[in-house]
Amino acid sequence: MSFTIAQIAGALSARAEGDTDLVLMRPSAPQNAGPDDLALAMDAAYAPALAASTAQAAVLWDGADWRELGLKAAIFIERPRYAMAALTGLFNTPPHAPLGIHETAVIDPSAVIGKDASIGPFCVIGPDVRLGDNARILAHVSIAKGAVIGANPLIHEGVRIGARVQIGKNFIAQPNGVVGADGFSFVTPQPGAIDEVKDAGRVSQTYNAQEFTRINSLGSVIIGDNVELGASTTIDRGTVANTSIGDGTKLDNLVQVGHNVRIGKTCLLCGQVGVGGSAVIEDRVVLGGQAGVADHVTIGMNVIAAGKAGISSNVPPNRAIMGNPAILMEANVNSYKAYRRLPRLVKKIEDLEAKVAKLLKG
């Protein structure tokens, strides 16, 4: 796959200078860039590596002198990370099954498959499934009874879509994701230690062992448009109401979303985030890696939680939080600074105690 400087600049809505007919094969880090590569040097710090390379063209920071860097052409951008989205999209060749249905795929006669579908080896499409146009379903995917998926999905190897799940258009699921698993919900015949902890925050007695009885999940999962799921991410269906995820939300690898959870629009949940049952995450929330959200907690709009944040109570909108338990980021940083000063404080107290003891003896 190759593009001219003019084509790349057009895709980035960026300004190009020099030989705009120069053809390039791929993007590259500046230090590794050769004559056929487009060097990505979007900060002045990359100038030495770029100058030492054999690159003929680069994406540069605004104000860079491309001639002095020994280049034949340059593209100038204002927001480097945003430009990367368009650039990688231009050069990306997404994996897909060959157009058509592989001979080993099993498709129920009642399923409705949209036009131009690609369904790979050993896929299983259940009864009453509706699959939108231009679907790309890779090997070993299963889609259970009554699931509905909109146009242009890209579903990678080993993904499992449960019964009655509804998914909008432009859905992407990385390998081994599971949408619509049974929720983790169990109860004992008589109140036990868990119930006392919920009510009183303590365990005051020894309880007899009891079997856990499953509460079945009768709801399903509703996912909006333009949602992406990372590898091995799991979303449980609701107990009675549906688990839901809003338009444009992106979930990283190994994210767990519990039953009855409601996630709003344009949220980011990074790797290993866990969301407890019945939690509500409103629009434009960002949860850093390994953040944990307790069950029944509500997180307001525009909240950003740092990695490893432990969110065990409601969070008002427009907050940056950090720590476990999660508090305002600035307060957490100040607390950490104070924590680091504790050894010095303890030493001062010991010195004062020694002086007081000496005075008392005297």
Helices and strands as residue ranges (DSSP letters): E 3-4, H 5-12, E 15-18, E 23-24, E 26-28, G 30-32, E 37-41, G 44-46, H 47-52, E 57-60, E 73-76, H 80-91, E 100-101, E 106-107, E 112-113, E 118-119, E 124-125, E 130-131, E 136-137, E 142-143, E 148-149, E 154-155, E 160-161, E 166-167, E 172-173, E 178-181, E 186-187, H 193-200, E 213-214, E 221-223, E 228-229, E 234-236, E 243-245, E 250-251, E 256-257, E 262-263, E 268-269, E 274-275, E 280-281, E 286-287, E 292-293, E 298-299, E 304-305, E 310-311, E 320-322, E 327-328, H 329-361
